[in-house]
Amino acid sequence: MKPNLNRLRSALTAKQAELLQGLQNREGIVIQPAPEDMDQAQHAADRDLKVSKLNLDSALLRSVRAALHRLDEGHYGCCLHCDEAIGSKRLAAVPWAAYCIECQAAADRGEFEEVVAATTED
């Protein structure tokens, strides 16, 4: 299990670095005045898409950091809802997974409130 945890830690660390790099690029959200109304509308739509992507990436970064924290604390791989082990195939595909597949499906259907995972400070 130890080599597998090292590989998962490496994957999480790489994903964290990738997300941090992407979040530093915020030039796409600058408001750009345009002489034409259509251009202005297009710029606003582009900006909204970029802001949405930044929000999604920020949420994913919090999940990655929480997974690294669970790894450091020795709780990695346990579902935050039912405390059962998260499957190794799921962790290989989504190393930041906080829930087993059954609990994730229930969370996606809104059947329980998601547990706020502890995150590390910058």
C-alpha positions in Angstrom: 0.0 0.0 0.0 2.9 2.4 0.7 4.1 2.6 -3.0 0.5 3.2 -4.0 0.1 6.1 -1.5 3.4 7.6 -2.8 2.0 7.4 -6.3 -1.3 9.0 -5.2 0.6 11.7 -3.3 2.6 12.5 -6.4 -0.6 12.7 -8.5 -2.2 15.0 -6.0 0.8 17.2 -5.7 1.1 17.4 -9.5 -2.7 18.3 -9.8 -2.2 21.0 -7.1 0.7 22.6 -9.0 -1.3 22.5 -12.2 -4.3 24.1 -10.6 -2.2 26.8 -8.9 -0.6 27.6 -12.2 -4.0 28.0 -13.9 -5.4 30.1 -11.1 -2.6 32.6 -11.4 -3.7 33.4 -15.0 -6.5 35.9 -14.4 -6.0 38.2 -17.3 -9.1 36.8 -19.0 -11.4 38.3 -16.4 -10.3 41.9 -17.0 -13.2 44.1 -18.2 -12.5 45.2 -21.7 -14.4 48.1 -23.1 -15.6 47.6 -26.7 -17.1 50.1 -29.1 -19.6 47.7 -30.5 -22.5 46.3 -28.3 -21.9 42.8 -29.8 -18.2 42.9 -28.9 -19.1 44.1 -25.4 -21.5 41.2 -25.0 -19.0 38.7 -26.4 -16.3 40.0 -24.0 -18.8 39.7 -21.1 -19.7 36.1 -22.0 -16.0 35.2 -22.3 -15.3 36.7 -19.0 -18.2 34.9 -17.3 -16.9 31.6 -18.7 -13.4 32.3 -17.4 -14.7 33.3 -14.0 -16.8 30.0 -13.9 -13.7 28.0 -14.8 -11.7 29.8 -12.0 -14.4 29.0 -9.5 -14.4 25.3 -10.5 -10.6 25.1 -10.4 -10.6 26.8 -7.0 -13.1 24.2 -5.7 -11.0 21.4 -7.1 -7.9 22.8 -5.6 -9.6 22.8 -2.2 -10.5 19.1 -2.7 -6.9 18.3 -3.7 -5.6 20.1 -0.7 -8.1 18.3 1.6 -7.0 15.0 0.1 -3.4 15.8 0.8 -4.3 16.8 4.4 -6.2 13.5 4.9 -3.1 11.7 3.5 -0.9 13.4 6.0 -3.3 12.7 8.8 -3.7 9.0 7.9 -7.4 9.3 7.0 -6.9 9.1 3.2 -9.0 6.6 1.4 -11.8 6.5 3.9 -15.2 7.9 2.9 -16.1 11.1 4.8 -19.7 10.0 5.0 -19.8 6.3 5.8 -16.2 5.7 6.9 -15.9 2.8 4.5 -12.8 2.4 2.3 -12.9 4.2 -1.0 -12.1 1.7 -3.8 -8.6 1.7 -5.2 -9.8 2.1 -8.7 -11.8 5.2 -7.7 -8.8 6.7 -6.0 -6.6 5.9 -9.0 -9.1 7.7 -11.2 -9.9 10.6 -8.8 -7.2 10.8 -6.1 -9.0 13.7 -4.4 -12.2 11.7 -4.0 -13.7 12.2 -0.5 -16.5 9.7 -0.8 -17.0 6.1 -1.8 -18.9 5.7 -5.1 -22.2 5.0 -3.3 -22.0 8.0 -1.1 -20.8 10.2 -4.0 -23.9 9.1 -6.0 -26.1 9.9 -3.0 -24.4 13.3 -2.6 -24.9 14.0 -6.3 -28.6 13.3 -5.9 -28.6 15.7 -2.8 -29.5 12.9 -0.4 -27.2 14.2 2.3 -25.2 17.3 3.0 -21.6 17.0 2.1 -19.1 17.1 4.9 -16.9 20.1 4.7 -13.4 18.6 4.4 -10.5 20.2 6.3 -8.2 22.1 4.1 -4.7 23.3 4.6 -3.8 27.0 4.7 -1.7 28.5 1.9 
